[in-house]
Amino acid sequence: MTESIHREKAHVLPLDSIRGIAAISVVIHHLLLMPTFLAAFPHNAWIDCAFFRSSWLLVDLFFVLSGMVMSISSVEGEFGRFSLRDFMVRRLARVYPLHVVMLAANLLFRLLRISLVMVGVVVAAPAAFEVNNSYSFLLNVFLLHSMGFIDYLSWNAPSWSISVEFYTYLAFGAVVLLAQRMRSLSLFYVLSGVIAAGSLAIIVFVLNKDSLGLQTDFGILRCFVSFFLGVLTVRAVRSLTARPSPAVQGAVQLVAMTASVVLVSMVEAYPAASFLAPLTFSVFLGSLLAFPDALLVPRMLTTRPLVWLGERSYSIYMVHALVVLFAEYFVRALGAQRIAALDSIRPGLPATLNLVVSLAAVFAVSHYTYRYVEVPGGKWLRNRLGRQAGFSSAHAPSARPIN
């Protein structure tokens, strides 16, 4: 019997928890800055601060994490046996079931909205599909919606990052295959560095961007920078020889974590600081990988609530836009008079209640999508595609690198 050569690796729990914290921060970012909420609430929510207002930047933390995880699972110990088809099937199974379910949910919601507008229950203009049209829907189906075919966010807007990350996986796989063919692991890391540095240079010097906030406009370059820097982070961590004391390890992690929070908080006032984010995140995440037994940060990140968040981080990220959309309609239905009455009790109370209730709804929905869509859907898709000939493969010839 043949055996799949890309096994799922044991999770590094602190890294999973960081992903969960980042996902929640992105949700809070959208709840704070959604135009409907800014117009409806007289005062901002009580936790409104520069960090959450700039938490869009934590998408780059996701990219760095992905690069690290892909390097650990598909390069370390398996170089020379890499199967691009196996790898891409597993990546598709990881991201696609929930993506397509949320795409269908958004389609149903908008069909319902149009029906209610047509019968006069809801007043909205225009009543037709705007950016969420058949063309953008088809692009979403094939994960092409942030690959330059359209210049706007559509349907489940946060999935723009899934679009660019999926095709970054393909680029990563091609680099692994090339280095494997040349039997040079060093070439793999050199090419990863060239892609990361070259993509950043294009963003700054060719596109003349003043921040890293690219999405549909060459967002894949943004993903290349952070993803391949994550790949290099694993290499740097594995090259460490000195093992400082647990107290020093904890201090390094605490400083790196603080620097990450400070940097994100600075971006609102200094957008160019966002270019430092991939490197700062890499140092922090690399310190967690390098020093898993440090005294403070890893222990904080392996508490049960944070592990729960980490497991559901992808679901949290993917479902929150639709939950926020429902919250927008509820706030409109609530009306300015009731909102003002709540705000008179304490300024910011209605905005804070909206944030808390919306977060609770995101947690509830993501729990069920994780259990009944994300996990079983991924397993079904892997099994379905895995039954086809050629999915599993024995060790490739010339499996060991020459350097």
matplotlib code that plots the C-alpha trace (Angstrom):
import matplotlib.pyplot as plt

x = [0.0, 1.1, 0.9, 0.3, 3.6, 2.1, 0.8, -0.9, 1.6, 0.9, -0.3, 1.9, -0.8, 0.6, 0.7, -2.9, -4.0, -2.3, -4.3, -7.5, -6.6, -5.8, -9.1, -11.1, -9.1, -10.1, -13.7, -13.6, -11.9, -14.8, -17.4, -15.7, -15.3, -18.4, -19.9, -23.5, -22.4, -20.3, -23.4, -25.9, -24.1, -23.5, -20.4, -17.9, -17.6, -15.7, -12.8, -12.3, -8.5, -5.7, -4.8, -8.3, -8.7, -5.6, -6.1, -6.6, -2.8, -3.1, -4.0, -0.3, 0.2, -2.0, 0.2, 3.4, 1.9, 0.8, 4.3, 5.7, 3.2, 3.7, 7.4, 7.2, 4.7, 5.9, 9.6, 11.2, 11.9, 10.1, 12.2, 12.7, 9.3, 7.1, 4.0, 2.4, -0.9, -1.1, -0.2, -2.7, -5.5, -4.9, -4.8, -8.0, -9.7, -8.6, -10.0, -12.6, -15.6, -16.2, -15.5, -18.1, -20.7, -20.3, -20.4, -23.8, -25.0, -24.2, -26.0, -29.1, -29.0, -28.9, -31.6, -33.8, -32.9, -33.9, -37.2, -38.0, -37.2, -39.4, -42.4, -41.8, -40.8, -37.3, -36.3, -32.9, -31.4, -30.3, -32.3, -30.1, -26.8, -24.1, -20.5, -22.0, -22.8, -22.6, -19.1, -17.7, -19.6, -17.9, -14.5, -15.2, -16.1, -12.6, -10.9, -9.9, -11.7, -8.6, -6.2, -6.7, -9.8, -11.9, -10.8, -13.4, -14.3, -17.3, -19.6, -17.8, -15.3, -12.7, -12.2, -10.0, -7.1, -8.1, -8.0, -4.4, -3.2, -4.4, -2.4, 0.5, 0.4, 0.8, 3.8, 5.3, 4.7, 6.4, 9.5, 9.7, 9.5, 12.2, 14.5, 13.7, 14.5, 17.8, 18.3, 19.2, 17.4, 19.5, 18.0, 14.5, 15.4, 17.2, 14.2, 11.9, 14.0, 14.1, 10.3, 9.7, 12.2, 11.2, 7.5, 8.1, 10.3, 7.5, 4.9, 7.1, 9.0, 6.9, 3.3, 4.3, 2.1, 2.3, 1.3, 0.9, -2.8, -3.2, -6.3, -7.7, -5.0, -2.0, -2.9, -1.0, 2.3, 1.4, 0.8, 4.1, 6.0, 4.6, 4.2, 7.8, 9.1, 7.3, 9.1, 12.5, 11.5, 11.4, 14.8, 16.2, 14.7, 16.1, 19.6, 19.6, 22.3, 22.3, 19.6, 19.1, 17.5, 13.7, 13.6, 15.5, 13.3, 10.2, 11.6, 12.4, 8.8, 7.3, 9.3, 8.5, 4.8, 4.8, 6.6, 3.9, 1.1, 2.8, 3.5, -0.1, -1.2, 1.1, -0.1, -3.2, -1.0, 2.0, 0.8, 4.3, 5.1, 2.9, 5.9, 7.7, 4.8, 5.8, 9.3, 7.9, 5.3, 8.0, 10.2, 7.4, 6.0, 9.6, 10.3, 7.2, 8.4, 12.0, 11.1, 8.0, 8.9, 9.4, 7.9, 5.1, 3.7, 3.4, 1.6, -0.8, -1.5, -2.3, -5.2, -8.3, -10.3, -7.5, -7.0, -10.7, -10.4, -7.4, -9.2, -12.0, -10.0, -10.7, -14.4, -14.4, -12.7, -14.9, -18.3, -18.0, -18.8, -22.3, -22.9, -21.9, -24.3, -27.2, -26.1, -26.3, -29.9, -30.8, -29.3, -31.2, -34.4, -33.7, -33.8, -32.1, -34.5, -33.8, -30.1, -30.1, -32.0, -29.4, -26.5, -28.0, -27.6, -23.9, -22.1, -20.9, -23.3, -25.2, -22.0, -20.5, -23.6, -23.6, -20.0, -20.5, -23.6, -22.1, -19.0, -21.1, -23.0, -19.7, -18.5, -21.7, -21.9, -18.2, -18.5, -21.1, -19.4, -16.2, -17.9, -20.2, -18.6, -14.9, -13.7, -16.1, -16.0, -12.3, -12.2, -14.8, -12.9, -9.6, -11.2, -13.0, -10.0, -7.7, -9.5, -8.3, -5.2, -1.9, -3.0, -0.7, 2.8, 5.7, 9.0, 10.3, 13.7, 16.7, 14.9, 17.8, 19.2, 22.9, 23.1]
y = [0.0, 3.5, 6.2, 9.9, 11.7, 15.0, 14.2, 16.7, 17.8, 18.3, 21.8, 24.3, 25.5, 29.0, 29.7, 28.4, 30.7, 33.7, 33.0, 33.0, 36.3, 37.8, 36.6, 38.2, 41.4, 41.6, 41.1, 43.9, 46.1, 45.7, 46.2, 49.5, 50.9, 49.7, 52.9, 51.8, 51.6, 54.8, 56.7, 55.0, 55.3, 58.7, 57.4, 54.7, 51.4, 51.4, 49.3, 51.6, 52.1, 52.5, 48.8, 47.6, 50.3, 49.1, 45.4, 44.9, 44.5, 41.2, 39.5, 39.7, 37.7, 35.0, 35.0, 34.7, 31.9, 30.1, 30.3, 28.9, 26.0, 25.1, 25.1, 22.9, 20.4, 20.3, 20.9, 19.9, 16.2, 15.7, 17.6, 15.3, 13.6, 16.6, 16.0, 19.2, 17.5, 16.1, 19.4, 21.4, 18.9, 19.3, 23.1, 23.1, 20.8, 23.1, 26.3, 25.5, 23.8, 26.7, 29.2, 27.8, 27.4, 31.1, 32.1, 30.2, 31.8, 35.3, 34.5, 33.3, 36.4, 38.8, 36.9, 37.3, 41.0, 41.6, 39.7, 41.8, 45.0, 44.0, 43.4, 46.6, 45.1, 46.5, 49.9, 49.8, 51.3, 49.9, 46.7, 44.7, 43.1, 45.8, 44.5, 41.1, 40.1, 36.8, 37.6, 38.2, 35.1, 32.9, 34.4, 33.6, 30.0, 29.5, 31.6, 34.2, 37.2, 38.9, 38.0, 41.1, 40.3, 42.8, 45.7, 45.5, 43.3, 41.1, 38.6, 37.4, 40.2, 38.7, 35.8, 38.1, 36.9, 33.2, 33.9, 35.3, 32.7, 29.8, 30.8, 31.6, 27.9, 27.1, 29.4, 27.8, 24.3, 25.3, 26.6, 23.4, 21.3, 23.3, 23.1, 19.4, 18.8, 20.6, 18.6, 21.8, 22.8, 26.0, 27.0, 26.7, 29.2, 31.5, 31.6, 32.2, 35.2, 36.5, 36.3, 38.0, 40.8, 41.2, 41.5, 44.1, 46.1, 46.0, 47.2, 50.1, 51.2, 50.1, 50.4, 53.4, 52.2, 54.1, 51.2, 47.4, 47.6, 45.9, 43.7, 43.3, 45.6, 43.2, 41.6, 38.5, 40.5, 41.4, 37.7, 36.7, 39.1, 37.8, 34.1, 33.6, 35.6, 33.0, 30.3, 31.9, 32.3, 28.6, 28.3, 30.9, 29.2, 25.9, 27.5, 28.7, 27.0, 29.0, 28.1, 31.0, 30.5, 30.2, 33.7, 35.2, 33.3, 34.6, 38.2, 37.9, 36.7, 39.4, 42.2, 40.8, 40.6, 44.1, 45.4, 43.8, 45.4, 48.8, 48.6, 47.8, 50.7, 53.0, 52.3, 54.5, 57.6, 56.3, 54.0, 53.4, 51.5, 48.7, 47.7, 46.6, 44.3, 41.1, 41.2, 42.1, 39.4, 36.9, 37.7, 37.2, 34.0, 32.7, 33.3, 31.2, 28.4, 28.6, 28.8, 26.7, 26.2, 29.8, 30.9, 33.3, 33.8, 30.1, 29.3, 32.2, 31.1, 27.5, 28.2, 26.4, 29.5, 30.6, 27.1, 27.0, 30.3, 29.0, 25.9, 28.0, 30.9, 30.2, 29.8, 33.0, 34.9, 33.5, 33.8, 37.2, 39.4, 37.8, 38.1, 41.8, 42.3, 40.9, 43.2, 46.2, 45.5, 45.0, 48.4, 50.1, 48.4, 49.5, 53.1, 56.3, 57.0, 53.7, 54.0, 57.5, 56.3, 53.6, 56.1, 58.5, 55.8, 55.8, 57.1, 54.3, 51.7, 50.8, 50.5, 48.3, 46.1, 45.7, 44.7, 42.2, 40.6, 40.5, 38.8, 36.3, 35.5, 35.1, 32.6, 30.7, 30.5, 29.7, 26.9, 25.1, 25.9, 24.5, 21.3, 20.7, 22.4, 23.0, 19.7, 17.2, 19.2, 19.1, 15.4, 14.6, 16.6, 15.0, 11.5, 12.3, 13.5, 11.1, 8.1, 9.3, 7.6, 9.4, 11.3, 9.2, 8.6, 6.6, 8.4, 10.1, 9.1, 11.2, 12.2, 13.7, 17.2, 17.6, 20.7]
z = [0.0, -0.7, 1.9, 1.8, 2.4, 3.7, 7.2, 9.3, 11.9, 15.6, 16.2, 18.0, 20.4, 21.1, 17.4, 17.0, 19.9, 18.3, 15.2, 17.2, 18.9, 15.6, 14.1, 17.0, 16.6, 12.9, 13.8, 16.4, 13.8, 11.4, 14.2, 15.2, 11.7, 9.8, 8.3, 9.4, 13.0, 12.9, 11.6, 14.0, 17.3, 19.0, 20.7, 20.0, 21.9, 25.1, 23.7, 20.7, 20.4, 17.8, 18.0, 17.0, 14.5, 12.7, 13.2, 9.5, 9.6, 11.5, 8.2, 7.6, 10.8, 9.3, 6.2, 8.3, 10.3, 7.1, 5.8, 9.0, 9.1, 5.5, 5.9, 9.0, 7.5, 3.9, 3.9, 7.2, 7.1, 3.8, 1.3, -1.7, -1.2, -1.8, -4.0, -5.3, -6.0, -2.5, -1.1, -3.1, -2.4, 1.3, 1.1, -1.0, 1.6, 4.3, 2.9, 0.3, 2.1, 4.5, 1.7, -0.6, 2.2, 3.2, -0.4, -0.8, 2.5, 1.2, -2.1, -0.2, 2.0, -1.0, -2.8, 0.3, 0.5, -3.1, -2.6, 0.5, -1.4, -4.3, -2.0, -0.1, 3.3, 3.1, 1.6, -0.1, -3.2, -5.4, -5.1, -7.6, -7.1, -7.1, -6.8, -5.8, -9.4, -11.3, -12.6, -9.1, -7.8, -10.5, -9.5, -5.9, -6.8, -8.3, -5.6, -8.2, -6.8, -5.5, -8.3, -10.4, -12.3, -10.3, -8.3, -5.5, -2.6, -3.2, -1.5, 1.6, 1.7, 4.2, 1.8, -0.4, 1.8, 1.2, -2.6, -2.6, 0.0, -2.0, -5.1, -2.8, -1.8, -5.5, -5.8, -2.6, -4.0, -7.3, -5.4, -3.4, -6.6, -8.3, -5.3, -5.0, -8.7, -8.1, -4.9, -3.1, 0.1, 0.2, -3.2, -1.7, 1.0, -1.4, -3.7, -0.7, 0.2, -3.3, -3.6, -0.2, -0.9, -4.5, -3.7, -1.1, -3.5, -6.2, -3.6, -2.5, -5.6, -8.5, -7.2, -4.9, -2.1, 1.2, 3.3, 3.2, 3.0, -0.4, -1.0, -4.5, -5.8, -5.9, -2.6, -3.6, -3.4, 0.2, 0.9, -0.8, 1.5, 4.7, 3.7, 2.5, 5.4, 7.6, 5.6, 6.3, 10.0, 10.4, 8.9, 11.2, 14.3, 13.3, 12.9, 16.5, 18.6, 21.8, 24.3, 26.8, 30.2, 30.4, 31.9, 29.0, 26.5, 28.2, 28.1, 24.4, 23.7, 25.8, 24.1, 20.7, 21.5, 22.9, 19.8, 17.6, 19.5, 19.5, 15.8, 14.9, 17.1, 15.3, 11.8, 12.1, 12.5, 10.5, 7.7, 6.4, 9.7, 8.3, 6.1, 9.3, 10.3, 8.6, 10.1, 13.6, 13.5, 12.3, 15.2, 17.7, 16.1, 15.6, 19.3, 20.2, 17.9, 19.2, 22.9, 23.6, 27.2, 28.2, 31.5, 30.6, 27.1, 26.0, 29.2, 28.7, 25.1, 26.0, 28.3, 27.3, 26.0, 23.7, 22.4, 21.7, 19.8, 17.9, 16.7, 15.3, 14.1, 10.4, 11.0, 13.0, 10.2, 7.5, 9.2, 10.8, 7.8, 7.4, 11.1, 11.0, 8.0, 10.1, 12.9, 10.6, 9.6, 13.3, 14.2, 11.4, 12.6, 16.2, 15.2, 16.3, 19.2, 21.0, 20.4, 21.8, 24.9, 25.5, 24.9, 27.5, 30.2, 29.5, 26.4, 24.2, 25.7, 22.5, 20.5, 23.1, 23.4, 19.6, 19.7, 22.5, 21.0, 17.6, 19.0, 20.8, 17.6, 15.7, 18.4, 18.2, 14.5, 14.1, 16.6, 14.4, 11.1, 12.6, 13.8, 10.9, 7.9, 8.3, 9.8, 8.1, 4.8, 4.7, 5.6, 2.9, 0.2, 1.1, 0.9, -2.3, -4.1, -2.4, -3.9, -7.3, -8.6, -7.9, -4.8, -2.6, -3.7, -2.5, -1.9, -5.0, -6.4, -5.5, -2.3, -0.3, -1.0, -1.8, 0.4]

ax = plt.figure().add_subplot(projection="3d")
ax.plot(x, y, z, "-o")
ax.set_aspect("equal")
plt.show()
